[in-house]
Amino acid sequence: MNALDPHLLIVDDDERIRDLLKKFLQRNGFLVTGARDAAQARRLLQGLEFDLIVLDVMMPGEDGLSLTRSLRDSMDTPILLLTARGETSDRIAGLEAGADDYLAKPFEPKELLLRINAILRRMPETPSEQTVPKILYLGPIRYDISRGEMWQGEDLVRLTATESQLMRIFSAQPGEPISRVKLVEDLGRDRGQAQERAVDVQITRLRRKIEPDPKQPRYLQTVRGAGYMLAPD
């Protein structure tokens, strides 16, 4: 391992699970730091930068969903939730809180590794200085395609890893509908209605950041029978 290895934060109150995941992920090329609860995680996040957070939902004190909502107010670090609950409604609740993915316990460590790598691949790459910016305008919002950055005036609009990937997908084909099935594939997810529903949730979250009225979207439109379409100015 070296300083360029992705740094993961594992937050789980079960010390055995925390240690097993830490050893497994370290063997697979990650730097890993563990936290036993939300309070310790907050202290670590104040002093360290992480590439991804693996967060247990069911913890004593502040639970994973509450911590996810709070973190989303100040950072866009990808979050993968772990939970003993595998119901679709629980998965949707996690995504609505701002998580990038959701894995139900018990799970195979290799599946966790695949999910982590898929999320990290969706993160925007740092562009070269020679890249010529290409901008899409969505009312007061501007999206820099080359940098994968969204701005409103002088303020950077924070996007999660999944939201960033969705914007890259849509900005590559402005004015063209993209089906939910294609979005699931481009996001690197398994096919199925549950994942298509997860895309719907992410679209709803993204609309809140770019639409004057998310309930009547102007820029990220639903095209009946065809999917979703980005319609810049």
N, C-alpha and C positions, 0 to 999 in steps of 0.2 A: 504494500500500500504506500501511497505518497500523498503529498498535499493536494493533488488534483483529484484524488478519489472522492466520489460523492459522499457527503457527510449526512448521515441519517440520525434522527432523534426518535428513539423508541420509548413510548409512554405507556406503561402497563403496571398495574399495582401487583400483578403476580410475578414475583421475583424469578421463579423458575422459567416461566415463559420469556420474560425479559432477557434472561441470560442465554437461553437457547437461541433466541432470535439474534441476539448480539453476536454469538459465536458463528452461527450459520452465515449471517450477512458479512461478517468480517472475512470469512473464508472465500466469499464471492466478490471481494474487491471493494468493500465499502468501509468507510470510517463510521463507527457507531457509538453514540452516546445514549445512555439509558436514563429514564426518569420514572420514579415510582408513582407520581401523581401529577395533577395539573399544576399545583403550586411549584413543585420542583421544575417542571417543564417551563413555566413562566420565567423562573430565575435563570435557567440555562439560555432561554431565548433572548434574554436581555444582554447577554455577553457573547453569544456565539451565533454564527450564521449556519443554517442547515439547508441542504438541498431538498429534503423531504422529511415529513413527520409521519411516523406510523403510530396511530393513536387508538388506544382501547376506549370503547364507548362507555362500558360499565365500570366506573371507578368510584370509590368512596369520595365524598366531598364533591368537588366540581366534576361533572361527568364530561365525556368526550365531546358530546354535541355542543354543550355550553362553551367549552374551551374553543372548539372550532369556530363558532359564531364570533366569539371575542377576538380571536386571532385574525379573522377575515377583515376586521375593522382597521388593522394596521399593517398587515403583511399578506403577500401572495404566495408564500411558500406552499408547495403542494402538500396535501394531507390525505393519507390513506387511513380510513377507519377500520378497526377490527371490532367485531361484536359477536356475542353468542346468539343474537337474533338474526335470522335470515329472511324475515318476511319482506315482501316488496315495499310495504309501507315504511318499514324501518330504513331500508336502503334509500328510499326517496327522502325521508327526513334527514338522513346524513348528507345527501347531495344538496338539499335545500339549505342546510346549515353552512355549506361552502366547501365540503369535501370533494376531492377529485375522483376518488374511487372508494369502494366499500367491499370488505371481505369478511364473510361469515365464518365464525369458529364452529367446529374445528376445521383447520385448513392444512394443506400440505405446504411445507416451507418453500418448495419449488414454485408453487402457485404465487405465493407472496413475492418471490423474487421476480417472477414474470410481470406481476402487476407493478412493482416498483420500477422496473426497467421501462415498462410501457409509459408510465407517467413521466419519467425523466426524459424520455425521447420526445415528449410533447412540449417540453419547455423551450421557449424561444432561444435560438442561438445568438451569441454576440456577433453582430455584423462587423465586417472589416471597415476601416475608416474610408476606403475608397468607394463603398457602396453609395450609390446615388439614391436619396430618399424618394419613395413613391408614396403619395398621401391619398387617402380616401377621406372625403368629408361627409359626415353624418350630422347635419345641422351644426350645433356648436361643438360637436365632437370631431376630432381628426385622428385618423389611424395611420401610423407610419408602417407601411407593409414591410420595408426592409429591416426595421428594428423590432417589429412586433410590439410596438408601443401605442397606447391610446392616450390622448390628451384632451382635456377640456380647458381651454385657455392656457394658463401656465401650470395647471395641475395635472399630474400624471394619474390616470384612471387605473386603479389596481385590477389586474385580471388574474384569475387562477390559471393553473396550467391547462386545464381543459378549455376554459374560455379563450385563452391565447390560441390554442390549437383550432378552435372553431373559427376564430377570426381569420387565421391563416387560410383555412379551407375556403371560407366564404369570399375573402378578398382575392383569392386566385380566380374566382369565377363570379365577379359582381354582375348582378342582373340575370343570373341563371339559377333556376331552382335546383336544389340538391336534396335528394330523398333522405329520409331518416335512416334507411338501410345503408346508404352510401356513407352517411355521417358516422354511423356506428363502425363501419369498416375502416374509415379514414382515422378514426380515433383509436384504432387498435383494439376494439372491444369484441367480445364474442357476440355472435348474432343472437337475436331473440327479442321478444316483445319487451322483456324487462329492461334490456339495454336501450331499446328505442324510447321507452318511457323515461329512462335516465337522461337521454339526449333532450327530451322535451323539458325536463327540469333545468338542465344547463342552459337551454335557449331562454327560458323564463328568467333565469338569473342574469344572463347577458343583456336581455332587453332592459332590465332595470337600470343598467349602466349606460345605455346608448339612446334610449327612447324618451322623448318628453312625456309620453303617455304609454307605458308598457302594455296597457290593456287594448290600446289601438295602435299597434306598431306601424311605424312609417318606414323604418330603415331595415329592420330584420323581419321580413314579412312571411306569413304562412301562405303557401300557394296550394290551394285545395287539390288533393290528389297527386301532388308532385313533391311536397316537402317544404323546405324553407329557402328563402332567397334574400341576399343582401342587396339593398337598393340604395346606393350612395347618391348624394346630390350630383 
